[in-house]
Amino acid sequence: MSRVAIGLAGLGRMGRVHLGNLAGRCPSAILACVYDVDPVVAEQAAAEYDVPWTASFDELLDACDAVAVATSTASHAPLVEAAADAGRSVFCEKPVSADRASAVAAVEAVERAGVLLQVGFHRRYDPDWAAAARRIHDGELGEVTFFRTSLRDMTSPPASFLTGSGGFFTDVTVHDLDVARWLVGEVVEVHAHGAAANPEFARLGDIDTAVVVLRFDNGALGVIDNSRSAGYGYECSTEVMGTAATARIDAPHRHGYEWRTPGLASRDLVRDFEQRYPYAYAAELEAFARCVLTDTEPLAGGRDAIAASDLAEAATRSWRTGAPVRLSPRRTAAGIDYSSEVPA
Ligand SMILES: NC(=O)c1ccc[n+]([C@@H]2O[C@H](COP(=O)([O-])OP(=O)(O)OC[C@H]3O[C@@H](n4cnc5c(N)ncnc54)[C@H](O)[C@@H]3O)[C@@H](O)[C@H]2O)c1
């Protein structure tokens, strides 16, 4: 096998990004078939990309070597389990589940079946983030002392998405919590503050703005700021300070030109995650296909997904109680385990 035939489940906002990438930007993958619970959506995508479509996940599994899951969050865990039981490796969008027991069951099904699971922590595959990570991990920064990251959407997703999202920390901050673990290390304290600038979020029992303060086991401090609706654009940027250097990954402009008038220069900002991460989303699926071809564990695996979700759950508890949550992650044979602090 020189290319992996990948079936794509879920053709909404994120699924459409994966669709374009699988159809032409992943040399180790072939888009085998598409599926959505809405057959009209699946049929339209199939016609647009000239690929087969199906109205059944079982048929999708029959048509592919491996599957990419970009359906709504609540369906991830059962689809991952079904794929694993059918012997298919899975790329799954984050989070694997908003419910810890379901996420663990899905990851254990994957491990039992001996297939691979990669989770959609796309920043790990972005060229800028990956270059910074390599140098940090090689020790060029010296001792890491401080981590700062911002993730801000320009506009909020629709209420229909929010109600099934798992809540702010599980849906949004989970990306930053994964990056914190990846770039700096394990977290021993989370103190989260949240607010609903838009009262609609309060009505849903959720928030749209948050600050999360982290303590790492190496003594470093961290701060995450998040917004669902920054208004000006989509921002995702990070700094990692060390005793020898500081790595900064800035939010890029949309285009390489600016428009100048007397006393004023203006430039387009990126508006959403698709514009910010064109390379990362293609690279993560290419990396997944290569992992399947070489039977190599993905960089962002199931245990990373559970760890980041556990930290998100700790942030949720901290926000609700107003108190910091102390953590003592343990290294086990299966991977890092934050479970003792986060009740199922
Ligand atoms: N990695 C990222 O940057 C990123 C960005 C956005 C969304 N996401 C994640 O991607 C997932 C999808 O988000 P979205 O914004 O595309 O949502 P969406 O609501 O726009 O799309 C979801 C699609 O899945 C389909 N669907 C729902 N349940 C299904 C099922 N059981 N079987 C088949 N199809 C089903 C829906 O019909 C819809 O077409 C979410 O889990 C979200 O957390 C990740």
The ligand as a MOL file (V3000), in Angstrom:
LIG
                    3D

  0  0  0     0  0            999 V3000
M  V30 BEGIN CTAB
M  V30 COUNTS 44 48 0 0 0
M  V30 BEGIN ATOM
M  V30 1 N -9.3740 21.1910 15.1950 0
M  V30 2 C -10.0290 22.3240 15.0270 0
M  V30 3 O -9.4390 23.3830 14.8530 0
M  V30 4 C -11.5350 22.3010 15.0100 0
M  V30 5 C -12.2400 23.4230 14.5460 0
M  V30 6 C -13.6210 23.3450 14.5080 0
M  V30 7 C -14.2850 22.2220 14.9180 0
M  V30 8 N -13.5600 21.1560 15.3800 0 CHG=1
M  V30 9 C -14.2450 19.9350 15.8420 0
M  V30 10 O -14.7970 19.2930 14.6910 0
M  V30 11 C -16.0450 18.6800 15.0240 0
M  V30 12 C -17.0980 19.1850 14.0540 0
M  V30 13 O -17.2450 20.5600 14.2530 0
M  V30 14 P -17.9140 21.4730 13.1220 0
M  V30 15 O -17.6940 22.8640 13.5410 0
M  V30 16 O -17.4710 21.0230 11.7670 0 CHG=-1
M  V30 17 O -19.4520 21.0780 13.3230 0
M  V30 18 P -20.6320 21.2230 12.2670 0
M  V30 19 O -21.8750 21.2100 13.0820 0
M  V30 20 O -20.3790 22.3480 11.3380 0
M  V30 21 O -20.5370 19.8870 11.3880 0
M  V30 22 C -20.7890 18.6150 11.8970 0
M  V30 23 C -21.2020 17.7180 10.7190 0
M  V30 24 O -21.2710 16.3700 11.1890 0
M  V30 25 C -22.5130 15.8130 10.7800 0
M  V30 26 N -22.8640 14.8080 11.7940 0
M  V30 27 C -23.2580 14.9990 13.0630 0
M  V30 28 N -23.4090 13.8150 13.6900 0
M  V30 29 C -23.0870 12.8500 12.7860 0
M  V30 30 C -23.0170 11.4300 12.8450 0
M  V30 31 N -23.3200 10.7500 13.9520 0
M  V30 32 N -22.6430 10.7600 11.7180 0
M  V30 33 C -22.3210 11.4570 10.5940 0
M  V30 34 N -22.3650 12.7870 10.4840 0
M  V30 35 C -22.7400 13.4790 11.5790 0
M  V30 36 C -23.4930 16.9610 10.6840 0
M  V30 37 O -24.5720 16.6660 9.8220 0
M  V30 38 C -22.5660 18.0710 10.1540 0
M  V30 39 O -22.5070 18.0440 8.7330 0
M  V30 40 C -16.3280 19.0350 16.4780 0
M  V30 41 O -16.0290 17.9460 17.2890 0
M  V30 42 C -15.3890 20.2010 16.7740 0
M  V30 43 O -14.9610 20.2000 18.1220 0
M  V30 44 C -12.2220 21.1760 15.4110 0
M  V30 END ATOM
M  V30 BEGIN BOND
M  V30 1 1 1 2
M  V30 2 2 2 3
M  V30 3 1 2 4
M  V30 4 1 4 5
M  V30 5 2 4 44
M  V30 6 2 5 6
M  V30 7 1 6 7
M  V30 8 2 7 8
M  V30 9 1 8 9
M  V30 10 1 8 44
M  V30 11 1 9 10
M  V30 12 1 9 42
M  V30 13 1 10 11
M  V30 14 1 11 12
M  V30 15 1 11 40
M  V30 16 1 12 13
M  V30 17 1 13 14
M  V30 18 2 14 15
M  V30 19 1 14 16
M  V30 20 1 14 17
M  V30 21 1 17 18
M  V30 22 2 18 19
M  V30 23 1 18 20
M  V30 24 1 18 21
M  V30 25 1 21 22
M  V30 26 1 22 23
M  V30 27 1 23 24
M  V30 28 1 23 38
M  V30 29 1 24 25
M  V30 30 1 25 26
M  V30 31 1 25 36
M  V30 32 1 26 27
M  V30 33 1 26 35
M  V30 34 2 27 28
M  V30 35 1 28 29
M  V30 36 1 29 30
M  V30 37 2 29 35
M  V30 38 1 30 31
M  V30 39 2 30 32
M  V30 40 1 32 33
M  V30 41 2 33 34
M  V30 42 1 34 35
M  V30 43 1 36 37
M  V30 44 1 36 38
M  V30 45 1 38 39
M  V30 46 1 40 41
M  V30 47 1 40 42
M  V30 48 1 42 43
M  V30 END BOND
M  V30 END CTAB
M  END
